[in-house]
Amino acid sequence: MEEFWPVPGVLAYLAGRWRVERDVRDLASGAAGHFGGVTVFGPLDGGGLLHEESGTFTWQGVARPATRTLRFLPGSAPGRADVRFADGRPFHDLDLTTGRYVAHHPCAADRYRGEFTVRDADRWGTVWRVGGPAKDLVLTTVYVREG
């Protein structure tokens, strides 16, 4: 049985700099890719955290720079966050009070299901399963605190 590490305050837990390793698999074609980089959760004006990810994404042998920005806003309780895209559109809720959470995000014809697991004070991860008419992906990410 897997053990999870409860997080009473998700924003306080995430704040800081994390090393990121993400494996991407296309289940339909068998293609695979990898992202390696850094995610910084820094203070956001008005409360919350700005998630800024940068690194290198290699897909079928071709490496390219990659970035992503999200906003983690205070949720309905201290253990919760309201995760939004950089432009403010809703992405998903996040509740790590038990150390594990499953989020869903409908996107046009595609469905995203994300499982978040916290292992300890300095390590957490996600597994996103993306399915739809043109997508059949699994994205597995491990975050390890730096510093």
N, C-alpha and C positions, 0 to 999 in steps of 0.2 A: 504494500500500500504506500502510495506517495505521501510525503509529508509536505505541508505548506506552511509558510511563515506569515502569520497574521500581521497586517499593517493598519494600525489605528488611524494614521493620517497619511493618505496617499500622496498629497502634494509635498509634505515634508520628507517623505521617503524618497520620492523621485528627484528632488532638488539636487543638482550637481552634475558631474561629468561621468558618462558611462561609455565604456568600450562596447561596440556592437559587432556581432557576427550574425549574418542572416543567410540561410540557404533557401533557394527558391527552386521548386520542382514543378515542371509542367507535366501533369499526370497523363495528358492526352498524347503528347509528342515524345515524352521522355527527356526533353531538354532540361538542363540544370544551370543554375547560376549562383553567384555568391556576392554578398555585399559585406565589406569590412569598413569600419569607420568609427565615428564618435557621435554620441548624442549628448547635447548639453540641455538640461532643464534649468533655465534661468528665470529670474523674476519677470513678471509681466505687469505692465502698468495697469492699475485697477484690481490687481489680485490674480493669483494663479501663476502658471508657469508657461514660458515659451519653450517648446521642444524644437531644437534645431539639430538636424541630423546631417552629417556630411561624410563622404567617403568615396569608395570606388566600388562600382557594380560591374561584375564580369558575367557576361551572358554568352554562352557558346564560344568562349575563348576571346571575346572582345571586351576590353576593360574601358569603362567610361566613368567620369566623375558623376556623382549622384548626390542630391540634397533633398530634404523634406522638412517642412515646418508644420507643426501642429500647435494648438493652444489647449492647455489643460486648465480649465476653470474650476473654481470651487463648486462642488456638487451639493446635493440636498442634505448631506451629513459630512462630518470630518473625514470619514473613510472613503468618500466618494469624490469623483471628478466628472466633469462634463467635458468630454474631448471633442474638439472642433478642428476643422481644417483651417489653414492659414487665413482663408477669406471669411471665416466665421460660420460656415455651414456646419450643421451638426454631423458628427462622425459616430460616436457611441458614448455610453456611460461607462464608468469604471469604478468598481467597488472592490478593494483589496482587503477588506476587514477580515476575511477568512483566509487570505493568502491565495485564493483562486477565484477567477471570475470568467464568465463566458459572455461575450458581447456579440451583438448582431448589427449589421449595417446593410440595408438594401440599397443597391446602386443600379438604377435602371433595371435591366434584365438580370443582373448579377446579384448573388447573395454572398455576403462576407460573414464568416463566423470566426471570432477570435477568442482563443482561450489564453488567459493571463495567469501565470503561476509565479509566486514569490518563493524562492528557495531559502534565502537568509537576508541579512542586512545589506549585503553587497551583491546579490545575484538574483535576477528575475528573468522571465522569458515570455514569449508569445508564440502561439501557433495559429496562423490565419489560414483558413480554408476558403478558397474563392471558387465559386461555381456559377456557371451560366452558359448561355448558348455558345460563347466563344472562349470561355475560360474554364480551366480545371487545374487550379494551382494550390500548392501548399507552401507557405512561407514560414520558416521556423527561425526565430530570433532569440539570441541569448545576449543579455546585458550584464556587464560586470563593472561595478563602480571603480572609477579611477581615483587615485589620491587618497 
